[in-house]
Amino acid sequence: MTDEELREAAHRLLSGNLRQGVSPFDGQPYSFCVPSSITYPYQWFWDSCFHAVVWTYFDLAQAKEELRTLLRAQARDGRIPHRVCWDKRAIYPYRFYLHSRALLHPVRSQLVQPPVLATALEIVHERSGDGAFLAETLPAVERFYRWLARRRDPDGDGLVSIIHPYESGLDHKPSYDVVLGTAKLASGRPFGAAHGRPWATGTVLAVRTLDLWNRMLNYNLPLIFRLDRFNVEDVAYNCIYAQGLASLSRLWKKQGDPAKARLYDDRAKRVERAVLERCRGPDGFYYDLYSRSEKIAPVKTVSGLFPLILDDIPAAEAERLVKEYVLDERQFWLPYPLPTCAVGEPAFDPSFRSPLESGLWRGPTWVCINWFIVRGLQKHGFGDIAATIARRTRELVEKGGFREFYNPYTGRPHGARAFGWSTLVVDMLEPAKGRGRGRKSKRE
Ligand code: GLC
């Protein structure tokens, strides 16, 4: 498959997933891509950010529309839901009721997703050069980050907390087993897991119980944080947050507002420092923190590699992450890197049977994760490794199509078909071009 053919296939996919119309709920126009027509027929926050990035290759107007549609779902206080339903459906999946405060039409969830929005806006702006679009959308995008700082940092340490695993985008990631109290279940023994493999049913049930809990508390954030049931300072979430703040800073600079540029630069640096100081384990790996007392969830997942996307990670730290973790075959260096969980973890499960049996994000390789890490590796002077990951990601897509995730050993595709964000591979084809917006590495 040539690059051009791959791009054409991605374009066809996004065009097929495009949904346009006027919402019967509030009369607002919408124009966005569903992640997958059958499995995920609504708008998701971070999926839309990724779709916007890929649309820049085919149709800049649509890239902007994807972000505009997301912003139309913004609540008055600045929050943007993790999932939005724009068209009328008689029956919503039960999860919609659990994730919403509404009784009749639970069309907007109360959860959020990784704040990649400002970075997506920066990419769309860079490629479109459309100053009017930036002026139109930047204040709303900024309000979302202000909301996160105001409402999601109960201990004021700069790191924002998620209140539900789905907010990380990595729904059943094994580090949450520790927080949910299902670590033993997930390692597969007590309930006679099939074939001695990890067993995610317990985790999925615990997630549903948490859904009920949050719904019962009516998504009252101060109360949720006071009761401290699921309060996670997630490494990947916070690295993406820091990256978003840095994008905001650069965008305000472009808009000629040096005060705001400074403000968000300071905030980005503060979050970076907090990740590097608080989430780092004695082994140089980075871990999610949970509960008010900031306990370490001692499971190595791909989130722990996300400090590689930070602008100011010290060179020695980045090098250690790359040498001891990314490139270690007993950790993350598999034939099709990067698995979502380190190979040595008891919960690591590279194959997939069903969401209930295997859960999601417990081993397979996902394209959006590689997109982030590849950009981080490039930024810090690991271009060769970035190129290898990008090449193998391309192989996955060429062999298995644009699927939701892939077996990191065999490349076998799994999950949703015609899956939107797997088209990010298009943005990884020419990795070195137009990158390195952050600090240039000394090694470059
Ligand atoms: C799954 C993923 C989540 C994604 C959603 C739609 O729930 O875990 O990250 O946003 O699907 O693709």
Residues whose N, C-alpha, C, O or C-beta is under 5 A from the ligand:
A	BS01	GLC	P35 Y40 W44 D47 G169 L170 D171
